[in-house]
Amino acid sequence: VLNELARASIRVSPSPFSFYSCELFENEAFLDEVADIVCLTAAELPHLFDLDTLIRVLLRLKSGPSLISYLVGNMPEKFNRVVSILLQTPNDMSLDEFSIEGHARIESLRLLANLCPASRLSIRNQASSRLILPSLVVHLTLDRHT
């Protein structure tokens, strides 16, 4: 798992956003074990993958939003930092919510909002004040009133 995370991290910065394909991360049967290793890596080996890099790598996996949610569920003190990372616009460019990356970020943030419903308004306000991901703002507003 660490080897595959390292391979994916190499592709994060130089290339445009695309999913990193690996059977280990895509197979539902391994998802719990992979999530445990990701959490252990974040907690015990922060020098290997800092949180920013780890979140950016996880976004490139098809199961990334679920793994990010699992990570925050096991490390709730990182909640605000992860939300901040997900709301950062990559390379100071506008974030297209209809892109693959935008969709992955929106899905991750919605899962985090469901994980901690009290933060829903805060996430919505942060996205709104940065003028990014308007569909996330709408979803979080509607989720709040249902």
CORLIN-V640140 format. One record per helix or strand of 3 or more residues. SS is the DSSP state (A for helix, B for strand). FROM is the first residue (numbers start at 1). LEN is the number of residues. If there is no record, write none. Layout:
# CORLIN-V640140
SS_FROM_LEN + SS_FROM_LEN
This chain:
# CORLIN-V640140
A_2_13 + A_23_4 + A_28_17 + A_51_9 + A_64_11 + A_76_12 + A_90_3 + A_100_16 + A_117_13 + A_134_11
